[in-house]
């Protein structure tokens, strides 16, 4: 079986032209993004004066309690004063003046006890899309496919992330914040793990390398170490910069692997020699040569990576919420909904195509395939399906002919009964 290596070193006469646009865009956005006036609002004397007055007036034990629905969502009187004073301060900003953040967040109009209603709605939209992704995996990918259970785990990891995202945007507390960030890190790390196993060939629909579990354990140890370090910081001093950079490195590695995967359909990447070791990656759909047989989804990962990188610019180009409802983070969550649909469609197509290609290489045709879960990649093409239907029709015709012959040879019960009655 021919194998190629993923390398960024060009071969003489065959320059590698990787689609670097997403990386360039991300770097450009990082330099152009304007820094937010983080927490400048809660340090302002006017805000502090409002806050002290509100707490002295409304948070005295002799005063009525805040609304029950606010208390049920974890709001205290002090939290409610912070919310009221933040909006009162923002109301008095002159047109064209600089908006301020309060305790690291923009002022949002809440919906009932929900702090950021549009972000919550977008998180629930992502939750729904990933549940549909799980349904698509179970409907389209055969149980015998070794990639299926890994994709099912990916779906559950995504669902957990978006549940905590919705909780965090409903009520921002140190506890919900850390659960949201931890879940996001697990999702990014597991997505990268699946990509590493899939692109390197350690995980295929037919077999799993003995190195897959150690590699997965290394990823698990990496995430645990990261969060052990984060939890060493006291509440209120979360290292946002380090955490963001950690996740960006994992996401960049994931994107780079899929870009290289797509590039292998257009360029021959030579083996990378490191001492006595030769680092090589299998063809995307072995044994097919990607330069000669280009898969229909060959460009899909690179396109999705590019769109994801562009959508990530919302996270970097932070701006004050429009109408105090829609901010850059909410737009990021909204944009990930169609991206998730594209990724799940590709991952299912990829798992089916790879299984079909590997079975075809072994000389197996349509083993276990049916109308609901057909194999592709040559193992169960449309002509094979038509042959199966033709054989089924021939078998049905033979069964019908045999049944008719049996009836001619052996009279039915009604015929015997009628004959006996005539003789009587």
Protein Blocks (a to p, Z undefined) as FASTA:
>chain_A
ZZddddfbdcehiacdddfklmmmmmmmmmmpccddehklmmpmklmmmmmmmmmmmmgf
kbccddfklmmnopafklmmmmmmmmmmmmmpcehiacddeehiacdddehjbfblmlmm
mmmmmmmmmmmmmmmmmmmmcfklmklmmmmmmmmmmmmmmmmmmmmmmpccfklmmmmm
mmmmmmmmmmmmmmmmmmnopacfkbccfklmmmmmmmmmmmmmmmmmmmmpcghiacfk
lmmmmmmmmmmmmmmmmmmmmmmmmbccddddehjbccddddfbacbdfklmccfklmmm
mmmmmmmmmmmmmmmmgcddehhlacfklmmmmmmmmmmmmmmmmmmmmmmmmmmmmmmm
nopahihiafklccehhlacfklmmmmmmmmmmmmmmmmmmmmmmmmmpccfklmmmmmm
mmZZ
